[in-house]
Amino acid sequence: MAIVVNLDVMMAKRKIGLGELAQKVDLTLANLSILKNNHAKAVRFTTLEAICKALECQPGDILEYVPDSPRQPHAEGVP
């Protein structure tokens, strides 16, 4: 995955737990956990805005682009 969610890092820096953050941004624990654990396929800007407001940070503090590693060429005859 090329986009990495560093929500756990920002939560640790701000010393805030998942339950407290979920309450502040009005999300269920399950949905916030999905985002925190890099299992989300998308995030609404309103959700991102609420998280940034609660954690007093920028979207770039939470989301990071990490390029996929290039595939290594296979040895001749090996699939």
KOLMARTI-644292 format. One record per residue (C-alpha): residue in three letters; x, y, z. Coordinates in Angstrom, 1 decimal, padded with zeros to 4 digits. Layout:
<sites>
<site><aa>ALA</aa><east>X</east><north>Y</north><up>Z</up></site>
...
</sites>
This chain:
<sites>
<site><aa>MET</aa><east>000.0</east><north>000.0</north><up>000.0</up></site>
<site><aa>ALA</aa><east>001.4</east><north>003.3</north><up>-001.0</up></site>
<site><aa>ILE</aa><east>-000.4</east><north>005.5</north><up>001.5</up></site>
<site><aa>VAL</aa><east>000.5</east><north>004.8</north><up>005.1</up></site>
<site><aa>VAL</aa><east>-001.6</east><north>006.0</north><up>008.0</up></site>
<site><aa>ASN</aa><east>000.5</east><north>007.2</north><up>011.0</up></site>
<site><aa>LEU</aa><east>-002.4</east><north>007.8</north><up>013.3</up></site>
<site><aa>ASP</aa><east>-001.0</east><north>005.7</north><up>016.0</up></site>
<site><aa>VAL</aa><east>002.2</east><north>007.8</north><up>016.0</up></site>
<site><aa>MET</aa><east>000.3</east><north>011.1</north><up>016.4</up></site>
<site><aa>MET</aa><east>-001.9</east><north>009.5</north><up>019.1</up></site>
<site><aa>ALA</aa><east>001.2</east><north>008.5</north><up>021.0</up></site>
<site><aa>LYS</aa><east>002.7</east><north>012.0</north><up>020.6</up></site>
<site><aa>ARG</aa><east>-000.5</east><north>013.6</north><up>021.9</up></site>
<site><aa>LYS</aa><east>-000.9</east><north>010.9</north><up>024.6</up></site>
<site><aa>ILE</aa><east>-004.5</east><north>010.2</north><up>023.6</up></site>
<site><aa>GLY</aa><east>-006.2</east><north>006.8</north><up>023.5</up></site>
<site><aa>LEU</aa><east>-008.4</east><north>005.3</north><up>020.8</up></site>
<site><aa>GLY</aa><east>-011.5</east><north>005.6</north><up>022.9</up></site>
<site><aa>GLU</aa><east>-011.0</east><north>009.3</north><up>023.7</up></site>
<site><aa>LEU</aa><east>-010.1</east><north>010.2</north><up>020.1</up></site>
<site><aa>ALA</aa><east>-013.2</east><north>008.3</north><up>018.8</up></site>
<site><aa>GLN</aa><east>-015.4</east><north>010.3</north><up>021.1</up></site>
<site><aa>LYS</aa><east>-013.8</east><north>013.6</north><up>020.1</up></site>
<site><aa>VAL</aa><east>-014.2</east><north>012.9</north><up>016.4</up></site>
<site><aa>ASP</aa><east>-017.5</east><north>011.2</north><up>016.7</up></site>
<site><aa>LEU</aa><east>-016.4</east><north>007.9</north><up>015.1</up></site>
<site><aa>THR</aa><east>-017.0</east><north>004.3</north><up>016.4</up></site>
<site><aa>LEU</aa><east>-014.0</east><north>002.6</north><up>017.9</up></site>
<site><aa>ALA</aa><east>-014.2</east><north>000.0</north><up>015.2</up></site>
<site><aa>ASN</aa><east>-014.0</east><north>002.5</north><up>012.3</up></site>
<site><aa>LEU</aa><east>-011.2</east><north>004.5</north><up>014.0</up></site>
<site><aa>SER</aa><east>-009.3</east><north>001.3</north><up>014.6</up></site>
<site><aa>ILE</aa><east>-009.7</east><north>000.3</north><up>010.9</up></site>
<site><aa>LEU</aa><east>-008.1</east><north>003.7</north><up>010.0</up></site>
<site><aa>LYS</aa><east>-005.4</east><north>003.4</north><up>012.7</up></site>
<site><aa>ASN</aa><east>-004.4</east><north>-000.1</north><up>011.6</up></site>
<site><aa>ASN</aa><east>-004.0</east><north>000.8</north><up>007.9</up></site>
<site><aa>HIS</aa><east>-007.0</east><north>-001.2</north><up>006.8</up></site>
<site><aa>ALA</aa><east>-009.1</east><north>001.7</north><up>005.5</up></site>
<site><aa>LYS</aa><east>-009.7</east><north>002.0</north><up>001.7</up></site>
<site><aa>ALA</aa><east>-010.7</east><north>005.7</north><up>002.0</up></site>
<site><aa>VAL</aa><east>-011.1</east><north>008.5</north><up>004.5</up></site>
<site><aa>ARG</aa><east>-013.5</east><north>011.4</north><up>004.2</up></site>
<site><aa>PHE</aa><east>-012.0</east><north>014.9</north><up>004.4</up></site>
<site><aa>THR</aa><east>-014.5</east><north>015.7</north><up>007.2</up></site>
<site><aa>THR</aa><east>-013.1</east><north>012.8</north><up>009.2</up></site>
<site><aa>LEU</aa><east>-009.5</east><north>013.8</north><up>008.5</up></site>
<site><aa>GLU</aa><east>-010.3</east><north>017.4</north><up>009.4</up></site>
<site><aa>ALA</aa><east>-011.9</east><north>016.3</north><up>012.8</up></site>
<site><aa>ILE</aa><east>-008.9</east><north>014.1</north><up>013.6</up></site>
<site><aa>CYS</aa><east>-006.5</east><north>016.9</north><up>012.7</up></site>
<site><aa>LYS</aa><east>-008.5</east><north>019.3</north><up>014.9</up></site>
<site><aa>ALA</aa><east>-008.5</east><north>016.9</north><up>017.8</up></site>
<site><aa>LEU</aa><east>-004.8</east><north>016.0</north><up>017.6</up></site>
<site><aa>GLU</aa><east>-003.8</east><north>019.6</north><up>016.6</up></site>
<site><aa>CYS</aa><east>-001.8</east><north>018.4</north><up>013.6</up></site>
<site><aa>GLN</aa><east>-001.8</east><north>018.6</north><up>009.8</up></site>
<site><aa>PRO</aa><east>-003.0</east><north>015.9</north><up>007.4</up></site>
<site><aa>GLY</aa><east>000.6</east><north>015.2</north><up>006.4</up></site>
<site><aa>ASP</aa><east>001.4</east><north>014.3</north><up>010.1</up></site>
<site><aa>ILE</aa><east>-001.1</east><north>011.4</north><up>009.7</up></site>
<site><aa>LEU</aa><east>-000.9</east><north>010.4</north><up>006.0</up></site>
<site><aa>GLU</aa><east>002.3</east><north>009.4</north><up>004.3</up></site>
<site><aa>TYR</aa><east>003.1</east><north>008.4</north><up>000.8</up></site>
<site><aa>VAL</aa><east>005.5</east><north>005.4</north><up>000.6</up></site>
<site><aa>PRO</aa><east>006.3</east><north>004.2</north><up>-002.9</up></site>
<site><aa>ASP</aa><east>005.9</east><north>000.5</north><up>-003.6</up></site>
<site><aa>SER</aa><east>009.2</east><north>-001.2</north><up>-003.8</up></site>
<site><aa>PRO</aa><east>010.1</east><north>-002.1</north><up>-007.4</up></site>
<site><aa>ARG</aa><east>009.8</east><north>-005.7</north><up>-008.3</up></site>
<site><aa>GLN</aa><east>013.1</east><north>-007.5</north><up>-008.7</up></site>
<site><aa>PRO</aa><east>013.6</east><north>-009.2</north><up>-012.1</up></site>
<site><aa>HIS</aa><east>013.3</east><north>-013.0</north><up>-011.9</up></site>
<site><aa>ALA</aa><east>016.3</east><north>-015.2</north><up>-012.7</up></site>
<site><aa>GLU</aa><east>016.1</east><north>-016.8</north><up>-016.2</up></site>
<site><aa>GLY</aa><east>013.7</east><north>-019.7</north><up>-016.2</up></site>
<site><aa>VAL</aa><east>012.3</east><north>-019.0</north><up>-012.7</up></site>
<site><aa>PRO</aa><east>008.8</east><north>-017.6</north><up>-012.7</up></site>
</sites>
